[in-house]
Amino acid sequence: MDESDVTRDRLILLLREHSLIFGEVTLSGGQTASYYVDVRRTVMRPEGMSTVGRLLAEHAAKLGASAVGGPVMAAIPLSCAAISVPEGRELKGFFVRKERKQHGLQRWVEGAVEVGQKVLVVEDTVTTGGSTVSAIERIRDEGFEIAGVMSVVDRLAGGAEKISQAAGAPFETLTTIDDVYPDRPDRPS
């Protein structure tokens, strides 16, 4: 078992402890569920930030990406995590707005990135993939090259395939809902 396997195992434990929430919730795609995975509850803690940061920075390096970012809110703590660890010293961070800013530079993509850079798109939790696909379209329209897409948790609800197709690049995930909540009541047999 290498160090990234140990780090991933620790991430799963942190997500179970801090991010898995029970109770009726409405997901971004409109579906309802009896549980929710709020990745920010893990990432916004020192150990969660460094754990996720190391894994994302390592993946960005593997893909040759020089920047990490994605949809606003989800990607902000993730890109900050990736650029804050020693493995991410050479990376830059960015995020994609939901609406174009009407003043200043009027950009969709904000942060320390330049047109033409190879980027790793990051997302906290993927369900249907809608917000990630929208961000990918804006990233590509702004002139960036997408090296890959990575989520912290994939709910295994079909979003991965849509994201990979939209990106024209591989979609990978650090964990799935099967890792974080293996005994969930809606798990297919």
C-alpha positions as CSV (number, residue, x, y, z in Angstrom):
1,M,0.0,0.0,0.0
2,D,1.5,3.3,-1.0
3,E,1.2,6.7,0.7
4,S,-1.7,7.9,-1.5
5,D,-3.7,4.7,-0.6
6,V,-3.2,5.5,3.1
7,T,-4.2,9.1,2.4
8,R,-7.3,8.0,0.5
9,D,-8.3,5.6,3.3
10,R,-7.9,8.5,5.8
11,L,-10.1,10.7,3.6
12,I,-12.9,8.0,3.6
13,L,-12.8,8.0,7.4
14,L,-12.9,11.8,7.6
15,L,-15.8,11.9,5.2
16,R,-17.8,9.3,7.2
17,E,-17.1,11.2,10.4
18,H,-17.7,14.8,9.3
19,S,-19.6,14.8,6.0
20,L,-22.2,12.1,6.0
21,I,-25.4,13.6,7.2
22,F,-28.7,11.6,7.7
23,G,-32.1,13.0,7.1
24,E,-34.3,13.9,4.1
25,V,-32.6,16.2,1.6
26,T,-33.2,17.5,-1.9
27,L,-30.2,17.0,-4.1
28,S,-29.1,19.5,-6.8
29,G,-30.7,17.5,-9.5
30,G,-34.1,17.6,-7.7
31,Q,-34.1,14.1,-6.4
32,T,-34.6,13.4,-2.7
33,A,-32.4,11.2,-0.5
34,S,-32.2,10.1,3.1
35,Y,-28.6,11.1,3.4
36,Y,-26.3,13.9,2.2
37,V,-22.5,14.1,1.8
38,D,-21.3,17.6,2.6
39,V,-17.7,17.4,1.6
40,R,-17.0,21.0,2.8
41,R,-17.5,19.8,6.4
42,T,-14.4,17.7,5.9
43,V,-12.3,19.9,3.6
44,M,-12.8,23.0,5.8
45,R,-10.9,21.3,8.7
46,P,-7.1,21.2,8.8
47,E,-6.7,17.4,8.4
48,G,-9.3,17.3,5.7
49,M,-7.8,20.2,3.8
50,S,-4.3,18.7,3.7
51,T,-5.6,15.2,2.9
52,V,-7.7,16.3,0.0
53,G,-5.0,18.8,-1.1
54,R,-2.3,16.1,-1.4
55,L,-4.6,13.8,-3.4
56,L,-5.7,16.5,-5.8
57,A,-2.2,18.0,-6.2
58,E,-0.8,14.5,-6.9
59,H,-3.5,13.9,-9.5
60,A,-2.9,17.2,-11.2
61,A,0.8,16.5,-11.5
62,K,0.1,13.0,-13.0
63,L,-2.0,14.7,-15.7
64,G,0.4,17.5,-16.3
65,A,-2.1,20.2,-15.2
66,S,-0.8,23.5,-14.0
67,A,-4.1,24.7,-12.4
68,V,-6.9,23.3,-10.4
69,G,-10.5,24.6,-10.1
70,G,-14.1,24.2,-11.1
71,P,-17.6,25.4,-10.2
72,V,-17.9,28.2,-7.7
73,M,-18.3,27.1,-4.1
74,A,-17.4,23.5,-4.6
75,A,-14.0,24.2,-6.2
76,I,-12.9,27.1,-4.1
77,P,-11.9,25.1,-1.0
78,L,-10.7,22.2,-3.2
79,S,-8.4,24.4,-5.3
80,C,-7.1,26.1,-2.2
81,A,-6.4,22.7,-0.6
82,A,-4.5,21.6,-3.7
83,I,-2.3,24.7,-3.9
84,S,-1.6,24.9,-0.2
85,V,0.2,21.6,0.2
86,P,3.9,21.0,-0.7
87,E,2.9,18.8,-3.6
88,G,0.9,21.7,-5.1
89,R,3.5,24.5,-4.9
90,E,3.6,24.8,-8.7
91,L,-0.2,24.8,-9.1
92,K,-2.5,27.8,-9.6
93,G,-6.2,27.9,-8.5
94,F,-9.3,29.1,-10.2
95,F,-13.1,29.0,-10.0
96,V,-15.9,29.3,-12.5
97,R,-18.7,31.8,-11.8
98,K,-22.4,30.9,-12.2
99,E,-23.0,34.2,-13.9
100,R,-20.5,36.4,-15.7
101,K,-19.4,39.4,-13.7
102,Q,-20.8,42.6,-15.2
103,H,-17.9,44.8,-14.2
104,G,-14.1,44.6,-14.0
105,L,-12.8,42.0,-16.5
106,Q,-16.2,40.3,-16.9
107,R,-14.7,36.8,-16.8
108,W,-16.3,33.5,-16.3
109,V,-13.1,31.9,-15.0
110,E,-11.5,33.8,-12.1
111,G,-8.1,33.2,-10.4
112,A,-4.5,32.8,-11.1
113,V,-4.8,31.1,-14.5
114,E,-4.0,32.2,-18.1
115,V,-5.7,31.2,-21.3
116,G,-4.3,28.0,-22.8
117,Q,-3.3,26.4,-19.5
118,K,-3.9,22.7,-18.9
119,V,-6.3,22.4,-16.0
120,L,-7.7,19.8,-13.6
121,V,-11.4,20.4,-13.0
122,V,-12.5,19.6,-9.5
123,E,-15.9,19.0,-7.9
124,D,-16.8,18.1,-4.3
125,T,-19.7,15.7,-4.9
126,V,-21.1,14.5,-8.2
127,T,-24.7,13.4,-8.6
128,T,-26.1,14.2,-12.0
129,G,-23.0,16.2,-13.1
130,G,-25.0,19.3,-14.2
131,S,-22.9,22.0,-12.5
132,T,-19.7,20.4,-13.5
133,V,-20.7,20.1,-17.1
134,S,-21.7,23.8,-17.1
135,A,-18.3,24.8,-15.6
136,I,-16.5,22.6,-18.2
137,E,-18.3,24.4,-21.0
138,R,-17.2,27.8,-19.7
139,I,-13.7,26.6,-19.0
140,R,-13.3,25.4,-22.6
141,D,-15.0,28.5,-24.0
142,E,-12.5,30.7,-22.1
143,G,-9.6,28.9,-23.8
144,F,-8.3,26.4,-21.3
145,E,-7.3,22.8,-22.0
146,I,-9.0,20.2,-19.7
147,A,-6.5,17.5,-18.6
148,G,-9.1,15.7,-16.5
149,V,-11.9,16.0,-14.0
150,M,-11.8,14.7,-10.4
151,S,-14.4,14.7,-7.7
152,V,-14.0,14.0,-4.0
153,V,-17.2,11.8,-3.9
154,D,-19.2,10.3,-6.8
155,R,-22.8,9.4,-5.7
156,L,-22.8,6.9,-8.6
157,A,-26.0,8.5,-10.1
158,G,-24.8,8.8,-13.7
159,G,-23.0,12.1,-13.5
160,A,-19.5,10.6,-14.1
161,E,-20.4,9.6,-17.7
162,K,-21.9,13.0,-18.5
163,I,-18.9,14.8,-17.1
164,S,-16.3,12.7,-18.9
165,Q,-18.2,13.1,-22.2
166,A,-18.4,16.9,-21.8
167,A,-14.8,17.2,-20.8
168,G,-13.4,15.0,-23.5
169,A,-11.0,13.9,-20.7
170,P,-11.0,11.3,-18.0
171,F,-13.3,11.6,-15.0
172,E,-11.9,10.1,-11.8
173,T,-13.0,10.2,-8.2
174,L,-11.2,10.0,-4.9
175,T,-14.1,8.1,-3.3
176,T,-17.6,6.9,-4.1
177,I,-20.7,6.7,-2.0
178,D,-20.0,3.0,-1.7
179,D,-16.8,3.9,0.2
180,V,-18.4,6.6,2.3
181,Y,-21.8,4.9,3.1
182,P,-21.5,1.2,2.1
183,D,-24.6,0.2,4.0
184,R,-26.9,2.8,2.6
185,P,-30.5,1.7,2.0
186,D,-30.6,2.7,-1.7
187,R,-27.5,0.7,-2.7
188,P,-28.2,-1.5,-5.7
189,S,-27.8,-5.2,-4.9
